[in-house]
Amino acid sequence: MISPDKINYYFGNNLRKFREAKGCSQEEFAEICKISRAYYGRIERGEHSITIEKCALIAQALGIHISVLFTDLPD
Amino acid sequence: MISPDKINYYFGNNLRKFREAKGCSQEEFAEICKISRAYYGRIERGEHSITIEKCALIAQALGIHISVLFTDLPD
């Protein structure tokens, strides 16, 4: 299981892959999610631990089930 | 996709199933997770939106991959 102190880093990296696969810049994707670009950048860099509410918002914006945001994270 | 305003409720309900399957009281499980019983109770009742760091802590305590905390949540 991923330790709590590494999850933000892995989650942010994984999120970047989803965003890039969607062909969005950070700015465009932050706008879709209705969060600030600066805040979104911190999430991708693993500098912030987001809530499951923000995860649901991001999953909605990507059109995926919330669990898929975590599926590829290391064990 | 689950809307952000419903995720805390569904997550809390799902977490209660995992805890009960482990045969722990809220008090015992909160102690394993090193969080207060009151705070843990709010999470299960859906009154609080926890961070992915706390999700990693809970997944570790349950011995499951973090994505499994979300797998059974409604689409």
Backbone of each chain as nested JSON, in Angstrom:
{
  "chains": [
    {"id": "A", "residues": [
      {"number": 1, "name": "MET", "atoms": {"N": [0.853, -1.207, 0.0], "CA": [0.0, 0.0, 0.0], "C": [0.878, 1.243, 0.0]}},
      {"number": 2, "name": "ILE", "atoms": {"N": [0.448, 2.224, -0.755], "CA": [1.203, 3.484, -0.822], "C": [1.138, 4.175, 0.537]}},
      {"number": 3, "name": "SER", "atoms": {"N": [2.307, 4.649, 0.977], "CA": [2.297, 5.354, 2.269], "C": [1.701, 6.743, 2.071]}},
      {"number": 4, "name": "PRO", "atoms": {"N": [1.038, 7.242, 3.139], "CA": [0.38, 8.543, 3.054], "C": [1.296, 9.665, 2.561]}},
      {"number": 5, "name": "ASP", "atoms": {"N": [2.6, 9.566, 2.876], "CA": [3.476, 10.694, 2.495], "C": [3.874, 10.64, 1.016]}},
      {"number": 6, "name": "LYS", "atoms": {"N": [3.499, 9.564, 0.302], "CA": [3.85, 9.478, -1.129], "C": [2.631, 9.613, -2.045]}},
      {"number": 7, "name": "ILE", "atoms": {"N": [1.442, 9.48, -1.449], "CA": [0.234, 9.414, -2.284], "C": [0.048, 10.676, -3.117]}},
      {"number": 8, "name": "ASN", "atoms": {"N": [0.324, 11.868, -2.563], "CA": [0.095, 13.104, -3.321], "C": [0.951, 13.131, -4.579]}},
      {"number": 9, "name": "TYR", "atoms": {"N": [2.205, 12.687, -4.435], "CA": [3.135, 12.672, -5.573], "C": [2.625, 11.74, -6.677]}},
      {"number": 10, "name": "TYR", "atoms": {"N": [2.278, 10.5, -6.282], "CA": [1.826, 9.51, -7.277], "C": [0.493, 9.919, -7.899]}},
      {"number": 11, "name": "PHE", "atoms": {"N": [-0.395, 10.458, -7.055], "CA": [-1.719, 10.881, -7.558], "C": [-1.541, 11.998, -8.592]}},
      {"number": 12, "name": "GLY", "atoms": {"N": [-0.686, 12.97, -8.278], "CA": [-0.458, 14.108, -9.186], "C": [0.114, 13.678, -10.512]}},
      {"number": 13, "name": "ASN", "atoms": {"N": [1.07, 12.757, -10.454], "CA": [1.676, 12.218, -11.68], "C": [0.639, 11.509, -12.538]}},
      {"number": 14, "name": "ASN", "atoms": {"N": [-0.213, 10.723, -11.865], "CA": [-1.241, 9.953, -12.566], "C": [-2.258, 10.891, -13.208]}},
      {"number": 15, "name": "LEU", "atoms": {"N": [-2.596, 11.943, -12.455], "CA": [-3.574, 12.922, -12.949], "C": [-3.038, 13.624, -14.203]}},
      {"number": 16, "name": "ARG", "atoms": {"N": [-1.749, 13.901, -14.194], "CA": [-1.139, 14.555, -15.362], "C": [-1.35, 13.686, -16.627]}},
      {"number": 17, "name": "LYS", "atoms": {"N": [-1.197, 12.372, -16.474], "CA": [-1.386, 11.455, -17.62], "C": [-2.814, 11.549, -18.154]}},
      {"number": 18, "name": "PHE", "atoms": {"N": [-3.777, 11.59, -17.234], "CA": [-5.187, 11.675, -17.661], "C": [-5.42, 12.998, -18.396]}},
      {"number": 19, "name": "ARG", "atoms": {"N": [-4.883, 14.081, -17.819], "CA": [-5.112, 15.408, -18.419], "C": [-4.478, 15.457, -19.822]}},
      {"number": 20, "name": "GLU", "atoms": {"N": [-3.252, 14.984, -19.923], "CA": [-2.545, 15.026, -21.209], "C": [-3.243, 14.13, -22.22]}},
      {"number": 21, "name": "ALA", "atoms": {"N": [-3.787, 12.995, -21.767], "CA": [-4.52, 12.098, -22.683], "C": [-5.785, 12.796, -23.195]}},
      {"number": 22, "name": "LYS", "atoms": {"N": [-6.307, 13.701, -22.37], "CA": [-7.506, 14.449, -22.775], "C": [-7.121, 15.623, -23.69]}},
      {"number": 23, "name": "GLY", "atoms": {"N": [-5.796, 15.882, -23.784], "CA": [-5.295, 16.944, -24.665], "C": [-5.521, 18.342, -24.106]}},
      {"number": 24, "name": "CYS", "atoms": {"N": [-5.59, 18.441, -22.775], "CA": [-5.829, 19.757, -22.139], "C": [-4.537, 20.299, -21.53]}},
      {"number": 25, "name": "SER", "atoms": {"N": [-4.408, 21.639, -21.569], "CA": [-3.335, 22.271, -20.778], "C": [-3.812, 22.294, -19.325]}},
      {"number": 26, "name": "GLN", "atoms": {"N": [-2.894, 22.611, -18.391], "CA": [-3.305, 22.716, -16.992], "C": [-4.394, 23.781, -16.862]}},
      {"number": 27, "name": "GLU", "atoms": {"N": [-4.173, 24.882, -17.585], "CA": [-5.12, 26.007, -17.514], "C": [-6.513, 25.576, -17.968]}},
      {"number": 28, "name": "GLU", "atoms": {"N": [-6.56, 24.893, -19.132], "CA": [-7.859, 24.455, -19.673], "C": [-8.541, 23.489, -18.718]}},
      {"number": 29, "name": "PHE", "atoms": {"N": [-7.764, 22.533, -18.187], "CA": [-8.371, 21.503, -17.336], "C": [-8.812, 22.091, -15.998]}},
      {"number": 30, "name": "ALA", "atoms": {"N": [-8.021, 23.022, -15.46], "CA": [-8.4, 23.681, -14.194], "C": [-9.729, 24.41, -14.394]}},
      {"number": 31, "name": "GLU", "atoms": {"N": [-9.881, 25.034, -15.568], "CA": [-11.126, 25.758, -15.849], "C": [-12.317, 24.795, -15.915]}},
      {"number": 32, "name": "ILE", "atoms": {"N": [-12.113, 23.655, -16.58], "CA": [-13.184, 22.648, -16.67], "C": [-13.601, 22.213, -15.263]}},
      {"number": 33, "name": "CYS", "atoms": {"N": [-12.606, 22.067, -14.388], "CA": [-12.878, 21.598, -13.014], "C": [-13.309, 22.734, -12.095]}},
      {"number": 34, "name": "LYS", "atoms": {"N": [-13.304, 23.948, -12.631], "CA": [-13.676, 25.15, -11.846], "C": [-12.791, 25.305, -10.6]}},
      {"number": 35, "name": "ILE", "atoms": {"N": [-11.483, 25.046, -10.796], "CA": [-10.528, 25.347, -9.722], "C": [-9.43, 26.222, -10.328]}},
      {"number": 36, "name": "SER", "atoms": {"N": [-8.682, 26.941, -9.474], "CA": [-7.673, 27.867, -10.014], "C": [-6.508, 27.082, -10.619]}},
      {"number": 37, "name": "ARG", "atoms": {"N": [-5.849, 27.69, -11.613], "CA": [-4.736, 26.983, -12.279], "C": [-3.594, 26.742, -11.29]}},
      {"number": 38, "name": "ALA", "atoms": {"N": [-3.382, 27.74, -10.426], "CA": [-2.28, 27.604, -9.46], "C": [-2.537, 26.419, -8.533]}},
      {"number": 39, "name": "TYR", "atoms": {"N": [-3.785, 26.328, -8.055], "CA": [-4.159, 25.227, -7.152], "C": [-4.04, 23.897, -7.896]}},
      {"number": 40, "name": "TYR", "atoms": {"N": [-4.511, 23.885, -9.157], "CA": [-4.426, 22.64, -9.933], "C": [-2.969, 22.229, -10.132]}},
      {"number": 41, "name": "GLY", "atoms": {"N": [-2.093, 23.224, -10.392], "CA": [-0.677, 22.912, -10.586], "C": [-0.089, 22.269, -9.341]}},
      {"number": 42, "name": "ARG", "atoms": {"N": [-0.494, 22.758, -8.158], "CA": [0.028, 22.18, -6.897], "C": [-0.422, 20.722, -6.757]}},
      {"number": 43, "name": "ILE", "atoms": {"N": [-1.674, 20.446, -7.204], "CA": [-2.169, 19.053, -7.109], "C": [-1.3, 18.144, -7.983]}},
      {"number": 44, "name": "GLU", "atoms": {"N": [-1.048, 18.573, -9.221], "CA": [-0.255, 17.732, -10.149], "C": [1.167, 17.534, -9.661]}},
      {"number": 45, "name": "ARG", "atoms": {"N": [1.722, 18.58, -8.983], "CA": [3.109, 18.477, -8.481], "C": [3.172, 17.712, -7.158]}},
      {"number": 46, "name": "GLY", "atoms": {"N": [1.993, 17.296, -6.657], "CA": [2.002, 16.532, -5.406], "C": [2.223, 17.4, -4.18]}},
      {"number": 47, "name": "GLU", "atoms": {"N": [2.01, 18.702, -4.346], "CA": [2.265, 19.631, -3.222], "C": [1.026, 19.817, -2.348]}},
      {"number": 48, "name": "HIS", "atoms": {"N": [-0.068, 19.2, -2.738], "CA": [-1.323, 19.406, -1.992], "C": [-2.103, 18.099, -1.947]}},
      {"number": 49, "name": "SER", "atoms": {"N": [-2.709, 17.802, -0.79], "CA": [-3.493, 16.571, -0.672], "C": [-4.963, 16.92, -0.83]}},
      {"number": 50, "name": "ILE", "atoms": {"N": [-5.514, 16.572, -1.973], "CA": [-6.891, 17.007, -2.237], "C": [-7.897, 16.116, -1.515]}},
      {"number": 51, "name": "THR", "atoms": {"N": [-9.117, 16.672, -1.381], "CA": [-10.19, 15.907, -0.729], "C": [-10.881, 15.0, -1.742]}},
      {"number": 52, "name": "ILE", "atoms": {"N": [-11.642, 14.037, -1.215], "CA": [-12.364, 13.138, -2.122], "C": [-13.445, 13.9, -2.891]}},
      {"number": 53, "name": "GLU", "atoms": {"N": [-13.901, 15.027, -2.348], "CA": [-14.855, 15.875, -3.099], "C": [-14.195, 16.409, -4.371]}},
      {"number": 54, "name": "LYS", "atoms": {"N": [-12.941, 16.901, -4.245], "CA": [-12.225, 17.391, -5.434], "C": [-11.912, 16.231, -6.392]}},
      {"number": 55, "name": "CYS", "atoms": {"N": [-11.668, 15.041, -5.834], "CA": [-11.435, 13.863, -6.689], "C": [-12.692, 13.573, -7.511]}},
      {"number": 56, "name": "ALA", "atoms": {"N": [-13.877, 13.714, -6.873], "CA": [-15.14, 13.453, -7.592], "C": [-15.329, 14.488, -8.698]}},
      {"number": 57, "name": "LEU", "atoms": {"N": [-14.947, 15.728, -8.409], "CA": [-15.046, 16.816, -9.402], "C": [-14.144, 16.511, -10.601]}},
      {"number": 58, "name": "ILE", "atoms": {"N": [-12.922, 16.088, -10.323], "CA": [-11.94, 15.788, -11.38], "C": [-12.381, 14.565, -12.183]}},
      {"number": 59, "name": "ALA", "atoms": {"N": [-12.887, 13.532, -11.499], "CA": [-13.365, 12.319, -12.194], "C": [-14.521, 12.678, -13.121]}},
      {"number": 60, "name": "GLN", "atoms": {"N": [-15.404, 13.553, -12.64], "CA": [-16.535, 14.013, -13.469], "C": [-16.008, 14.723, -14.719]}},
      {"number": 61, "name": "ALA", "atoms": {"N": [-15.016, 15.594, -14.538], "CA": [-14.448, 16.361, -15.656], "C": [-13.772, 15.427, -16.665]}},
      {"number": 62, "name": "LEU", "atoms": {"N": [-13.217, 14.33, -16.179], "CA": [-12.548, 13.36, -17.069], "C": [-13.535, 12.337, -17.618]}},
      {"number": 63, "name": "GLY", "atoms": {"N": [-14.75, 12.297, -17.034], "CA": [-15.752, 11.33, -17.484], "C": [-15.4, 9.9, -17.102]}},
      {"number": 64, "name": "ILE", "atoms": {"N": [-14.76, 9.739, -15.941], "CA": [-14.373, 8.396, -15.481], "C": [-14.912, 8.145, -14.073]}},
      {"number": 65, "name": "HIS", "atoms": {"N": [-14.967, 6.872, -13.658], "CA": [-15.36, 6.537, -12.297], "C": [-14.222, 6.98, -11.375]}},
      {"number": 66, "name": "ILE", "atoms": {"N": [-14.58, 7.454, -10.187], "CA": [-13.577, 8.01, -9.262], "C": [-12.46, 7.006, -8.94]}},
      {"number": 67, "name": "SER", "atoms": {"N": [-12.786, 5.702, -8.876], "CA": [-11.759, 4.703, -8.529], "C": [-10.642, 4.653, -9.578]}},
      {"number": 68, "name": "VAL", "atoms": {"N": [-10.971, 5.034, -10.814], "CA": [-9.989, 4.952, -11.912], "C": [-8.844, 5.946, -11.695]}},
      {"number": 69, "name": "LEU", "atoms": {"N": [-9.105, 7.007, -10.911], "CA": [-8.038, 7.967, -10.587], "C": [-6.938, 7.314, -9.768]}},
      {"number": 70, "name": "PHE", "atoms": {"N": [-7.27, 6.156, -9.127], "CA": [-6.331, 5.52, -8.196], "C": [-5.825, 4.166, -8.7]}},
      {"number": 71, "name": "THR", "atoms": {"N": [-6.498, 3.604, -9.702], "CA": [-6.222, 2.219, -10.107], "C": [-4.757, 1.975, -10.439]}},
      {"number": 72, "name": "ASP", "atoms": {"N": [-4.133, 2.905, -11.181], "CA": [-2.753, 2.657, -11.638], "C": [-1.689, 3.05, -10.625]}},
      {"number": 73, "name": "LEU", "atoms": {"N": [-2.116, 3.518, -9.436], "CA": [-1.102, 3.921, -8.452], "C": [-0.391, 2.675, -7.933]}},
      {"number": 74, "name": "PRO", "atoms": {"N": [0.897, 2.788, -7.598], "CA": [1.636, 1.61, -7.143], "C": [1.021, 0.998, -5.895]}},
      {"number": 75, "name": "ASP", "atoms": {"N": [1.262, -0.268, -5.734], "CA": [0.694, -1.014, -4.59], "C": [1.403, -0.681, -3.281]}}
    ]},
    {"id": "B", "residues": [
      {"number": 1, "name": "MET", "atoms": {"N": [-21.0, 9.38, -13.07], "CA": [-20.012, 9.751, -12.059], "C": [-20.71, 10.342, -10.829]}},
      {"number": 2, "name": "ILE", "atoms": {"N": [-20.186, 10.002, -9.647], "CA": [-20.773, 10.524, -8.408], "C": [-20.501, 12.017, -8.325]}},
      {"number": 3, "name": "SER", "atoms": {"N": [-21.55, 12.776, -7.987], "CA": [-21.347, 14.22, -7.87], "C": [-20.579, 14.506, -6.57]}},
      {"number": 4, "name": "PRO", "atoms": {"N": [-19.776, 15.574, -6.622], "CA": [-18.962, 15.919, -5.458], "C": [-19.763, 16.051, -4.161]}},
      {"number": 5, "name": "ASP", "atoms": {"N": [-21.022, 16.471, -4.26], "CA": [-21.768, 16.692, -3.004], "C": [-22.3, 15.374, -2.421]}},
      {"number": 6, "name": "LYS", "atoms": {"N": [-22.147, 14.255, -3.137], "CA": [-22.631, 12.962, -2.612], "C": [-21.489, 12.015, -2.214]}},
      {"number": 7, "name": "ILE", "atoms": {"N": [-20.271, 12.362, -2.667], "CA": [-19.155, 11.416, -2.509], "C": [-18.874, 11.121, -1.029]}},
      {"number": 8, "name": "ASN", "atoms": {"N": [-18.955, 12.14, -0.159], "CA": [-18.613, 11.91, 1.26], "C": [-19.562, 10.886, 1.878]}},
      {"number": 9, "name": "TYR", "atoms": {"N": [-20.856, 11.014, 1.509], "CA": [-21.867, 10.091, 2.049], "C": [-21.582, 8.649, 1.599]}},
      {"number": 10, "name": "TYR", "atoms": {"N": [-21.374, 8.474, 0.278], "CA": [-21.137, 7.12, -0.245], "C": [-19.819, 6.538, 0.257]}},
      {"number": 11, "name": "PHE", "atoms": {"N": [-18.795, 7.395, 0.328], "CA": [-17.483, 6.929, 0.8], "C": [-17.599, 6.452, 2.253]}},
      {"number": 12, "name": "GLY", "atoms": {"N": [-18.285, 7.231, 3.1], "CA": [-18.45, 6.891, 4.508], "C": [-19.185, 5.583, 4.697]}},
      {"number": 13, "name": "ASN", "atoms": {"N": [-20.243, 5.411, 3.916], "CA": [-21.013, 4.165, 3.987], "C": [-20.162, 2.96, 3.597]}},
      {"number": 14, "name": "ASN", "atoms": {"N": [-19.381, 3.155, 2.524], "CA": [-18.524, 2.083, 2.027], "C": [-17.453, 1.736, 3.054]}},
      {"number": 15, "name": "LEU", "atoms": {"N": [-16.906, 2.781, 3.677], "CA": [-15.856, 2.586, 4.684], "C": [-16.404, 1.79, 5.88]}},
      {"number": 16, "name": "ARG", "atoms": {"N": [-17.633, 2.098, 6.254], "CA": [-18.257, 1.366, 7.382], "C": [-18.278, -0.12, 7.063]}},
      {"number": 17, "name": "LYS", "atoms": {"N": [-18.591, -0.516, 5.824], "CA": [-18.617, -1.951, 5.442], "C": [-17.238, -2.583, 5.619]}},
      {"number": 18, "name": "PHE", "atoms": {"N": [-16.215, -1.866, 5.188], "CA": [-14.846, -2.405, 5.317], "C": [-14.496, -2.592, 6.798]}},
      {"number": 19, "name": "ARG", "atoms": {"N": [-14.823, -1.566, 7.596], "CA": [-14.472, -1.638, 9.022], "C": [-15.208, -2.801, 9.693]}},
      {"number": 20, "name": "GLU", "atoms": {"N": [-16.521, -2.901, 9.401], "CA": [-17.315, -3.967, 10.044], "C": [-16.832, -5.333, 9.581]}},
      {"number": 21, "name": "ALA", "atoms": {"N": [-16.409, -5.425, 8.316], "CA": [-15.887, -6.713, 7.819], "C": [-14.592, -7.077, 8.547]}},
      {"number": 22, "name": "LYS", "atoms": {"N": [-13.887, -6.027, 8.99], "CA": [-12.643, -6.27, 9.742], "C": [-12.947, -6.593, 11.199]}},
      {"number": 23, "name": "GLY", "atoms": {"N": [-14.221, -6.403, 11.591], "CA": [-14.646, -6.727, 12.958], "C": [-14.193, -5.695, 13.977]}},
      {"number": 24, "name": "CYS", "atoms": {"N": [-13.976, -4.453, 13.525], "CA": [-13.529, -3.388, 14.444], "C": [-14.676, -2.443, 14.797]}},
      {"number": 25, "name": "SER", "atoms": {"N": [-14.626, -1.943, 16.023], "CA": [-15.535, -0.836, 16.385], "C": [-14.934, 0.426, 15.776]}},
      {"number": 26, "name": "GLN", "atoms": {"N": [-15.723, 1.53, 15.762], "CA": [-15.171, 2.792, 15.256], "C": [-13.949, 3.194, 16.092]}},
      {"number": 27, "name": "GLU", "atoms": {"N": [-14.09, 2.997, 17.402], "CA": [-12.996, 3.373, 18.319], "C": [-11.718, 2.599, 17.978]}},
      {"number": 28, "name": "GLU", "atoms": {"N": [-11.862, 1.266, 17.829], "CA": [-10.681, 0.435, 17.54], "C": [-10.06, 0.832, 16.209]}},
      {"number": 29, "name": "PHE", "atoms": {"N": [-10.905, 1.049, 15.198], "CA": [-10.365, 1.324, 13.865], "C": [-9.726, 2.718, 13.815]}},
      {"number": 30, "name": "ALA", "atoms": {"N": [-10.353, 3.682, 14.519], "CA": [-9.777, 5.039, 14.571], "C": [-8.386, 4.971, 15.202]}},
      {"number": 31, "name": "GLU", "atoms": {"N": [-8.257, 4.142, 16.217], "CA": [-6.956, 4.001, 16.89], "C": [-5.909, 3.392, 15.936]}},
      {"number": 32, "name": "ILE", "atoms": {"N": [-6.312, 2.368, 15.195], "CA": [-5.395, 1.747, 14.218], "C": [-4.926, 2.796, 13.209]}},
      {"number": 33, "name": "CYS", "atoms": {"N": [-5.858, 3.68, 12.811], "CA": [-5.542, 4.71, 11.804], "C": [-4.875, 5.938, 12.423]}},
      {"number": 34, "name": "LYS", "atoms": {"N": [-4.766, 5.909, 13.762], "CA": [-4.167, 7.051, 14.505], "C": [-4.909, 8.356, 14.184]}},
      {"number": 35, "name": "ILE", "atoms": {"N": [-6.269, 8.258, 14.175], "CA": [-7.073, 9.483, 14.084], "C": [-8.095, 9.425, 15.216]}},
      {"number": 36, "name": "SER", "atoms": {"N": [-8.666, 10.577, 15.583], "CA": [-9.582, 10.569, 16.74], "C": [-10.886, 9.876, 16.371]}},
      {"number": 37, "name": "ARG", "atoms": {"N": [-11.536, 9.281, 17.38], "CA": [-12.794, 8.555, 17.139], "C": [-13.863, 9.51, 16.601]}},
      {"number": 38, "name": "ALA", "atoms": {"N": [-13.856, 10.724, 17.159], "CA": [-14.876, 11.695, 16.73], "C": [-14.699, 12.051, 15.255]}},
      {"number": 39, "name": "TYR", "atoms": {"N": [-13.442, 12.275, 14.874], "CA": [-13.144, 12.618, 13.481], "C": [-13.501, 11.439, 12.57]}},
      {"number": 40, "name": "TYR", "atoms": {"N": [-13.155, 10.231, 13.033], "CA": [-13.46, 9.03, 12.229], "C": [-14.973, 8.884, 12.061]}},
      {"number": 41, "name": "GLY", "atoms": {"N": [-15.71, 9.15, 13.142], "CA": [-17.175, 9.056, 13.066], "C": [-17.744, 10.002, 12.021]}},
      {"number": 42, "name": "ARG", "atoms": {"N": [-17.156, 11.226, 11.941], "CA": [-17.651, 12.21, 10.946], "C": [-17.394, 11.702, 9.529]}},
      {"number": 43, "name": "ILE", "atoms": {"N": [-16.246, 11.019, 9.354], "CA": [-15.916, 10.493, 8.012], "C": [-16.965, 9.459, 7.606]}},
      {"number": 44, "name": "GLU", "atoms": {"N": [-17.281, 8.533, 8.536], "CA": [-18.242, 7.46, 8.206], "C": [-19.633, 8.016, 7.96]}},
      {"number": 45, "name": "ARG", "atoms": {"N": [-19.993, 9.111, 8.676], "CA": [-21.33, 9.709, 8.487], "C": [-21.374, 10.63, 7.26]}},
      {"number": 46, "name": "GLY", "atoms": {"N": [-20.225, 10.766, 6.583], "CA": [-20.211, 11.602, 5.387], "C": [-20.222, 13.09, 5.688]}},
      {"number": 47, "name": "GLU", "atoms": {"N": [-19.859, 13.427, 6.931], "CA": [-19.888, 14.847, 7.342], "C": [-18.564, 15.551, 7.051]}},
      {"number": 48, "name": "HIS", "atoms": {"N": [-17.595, 14.783, 6.57], "CA": [-16.27, 15.386, 6.346], "C": [-15.673, 14.817, 5.064]}},
      {"number": 49, "name": "SER", "atoms": {"N": [-15.01, 15.66, 4.273], "CA": [-14.377, 15.186, 3.039], "C": [-12.894, 14.984, 3.283]}},
      {"number": 50, "name": "ILE", "atoms": {"N": [-12.499, 13.734, 3.38], "CA": [-11.105, 13.485, 3.77], "C": [-10.159, 13.659, 2.587]}},
      {"number": 51, "name": "THR", "atoms": {"N": [-8.891, 13.836, 2.91], "CA": [-7.87, 13.997, 1.875], "C": [-7.392, 12.626, 1.402]}},
      {"number": 52, "name": "ILE", "atoms": {"N": [-6.715, 12.62, 0.25], "CA": [-6.206, 11.346, -0.269], "C": [-5.094, 10.808, 0.644]}},
      {"number": 53, "name": "GLU", "atoms": {"N": [-4.451, 11.678, 1.404], "CA": [-3.457, 11.208, 2.404], "C": [-4.155, 10.344, 3.46]}},
      {"number": 54, "name": "LYS", "atoms": {"N": [-5.318, 10.816, 3.956], "CA": [-6.067, 10.029, 4.957], "C": [-6.598, 8.745, 4.309]}},
      {"number": 55, "name": "CYS", "atoms": {"N": [-6.963, 8.818, 3.013], "CA": [-7.414, 7.613, 2.315], "C": [-6.285, 6.579, 2.287]}},
      {"number": 56, "name": "ALA", "atoms": {"N": [-5.045, 7.059, 2.046], "CA": [-3.895, 6.134, 1.999], "C": [-3.674, 5.508, 3.374]}},
      {"number": 57, "name": "LEU", "atoms": {"N": [-3.854, 6.305, 4.412], "CA": [-3.701, 5.82, 5.795], "C": [-4.735, 4.724, 6.09]}},
      {"number": 58, "name": "ILE", "atoms": {"N": [-5.978, 4.983, 5.689], "CA": [-7.074, 4.024, 5.936], "C": [-6.867, 2.756, 5.107]}},
      {"number": 59, "name": "ALA", "atoms": {"N": [-6.456, 2.92, 3.85], "CA": [-6.203, 1.744, 2.993], "C": [-5.091, 0.877, 3.597]}},
      {"number": 60, "name": "GLN", "atoms": {"N": [-4.056, 1.556, 4.118], "CA": [-2.95, 0.831, 4.77], "C": [-3.487, 0.035, 5.968]}},
      {"number": 61, "name": "ALA", "atoms": {"N": [-4.335, 0.677, 6.778], "CA": [-4.89, 0.036, 7.984], "C": [-5.767, -1.163, 7.601]}},
      {"number": 62, "name": "LEU", "atoms": {"N": [-6.425, -1.077, 6.451], "CA": [-7.28, -2.181, 5.987], "C": [-6.487, -3.217, 5.193]}},
      {"number": 63, "name": "GLY", "atoms": {"N": [-5.246, -2.851, 4.818], "CA": [-4.424, -3.776, 4.028], "C": [-4.933, -3.943, 2.606]}},
      {"number": 64, "name": "ILE", "atoms": {"N": [-5.48, -2.863, 2.041], "CA": [-6.003, -2.923, 0.671], "C": [-5.393, -1.808, -0.173]}},
      {"number": 65, "name": "HIS", "atoms": {"N": [-5.46, -1.968, -1.511], "CA": [-5.009, -0.891, -2.403], "C": [-5.991, 0.27, -2.284]}},
      {"number": 66, "name": "ILE", "atoms": {"N": [-5.486, 1.487, -2.361], "CA": [-6.317, 2.673, -2.143], "C": [-7.516, 2.722, -3.089]}},
      {"number": 67, "name": "SER", "atoms": {"N": [-7.364, 2.221, -4.325], "CA": [-8.478, 2.282, -5.293], "C": [-9.681, 1.462, -4.815]}},
      {"number": 68, "name": "VAL", "atoms": {"N": [-9.409, 0.446, -3.994], "CA": [-10.482, -0.454, -3.536], "C": [-11.472, 0.28, -2.621]}},
      {"number": 69, "name": "LEU", "atoms": {"N": [-11.004, 1.373, -1.995], "CA": [-11.904, 2.181, -1.156], "C": [-13.005, 2.831, -2.0]}},
      {"number": 70, "name": "PHE", "atoms": {"N": [-12.777, 2.907, -3.337], "CA": [-13.706, 3.63, -4.217], "C": [-14.429, 2.71, -5.206]}},
      {"number": 71, "name": "THR", "atoms": {"N": [-13.93, 1.486, -5.356], "CA": [-14.411, 0.606, -6.432], "C": [-15.926, 0.408, -6.398]}},
      {"number": 72, "name": "ASP", "atoms": {"N": [-16.473, 0.182, -5.196], "CA": [-17.919, -0.149, -5.114], "C": [-18.827, 1.07, -5.079]}},
      {"number": 73, "name": "LEU", "atoms": {"N": [-18.248, 2.264, -5.177], "CA": [-19.095, 3.466, -5.119], "C": [-19.913, 3.547, -6.401]}},
      {"number": 74, "name": "PRO", "atoms": {"N": [-21.154, 4.058, -6.322], "CA": [-22.005, 4.106, -7.509], "C": [-21.37, 4.92, -8.64]}},
      {"number": 75, "name": "ASP", "atoms": {"N": [-21.765, 4.601, -9.845], "CA": [-21.197, 5.276, -11.036], "C": [-21.762, 6.672, -11.218]}}
    ]}
  ]
}
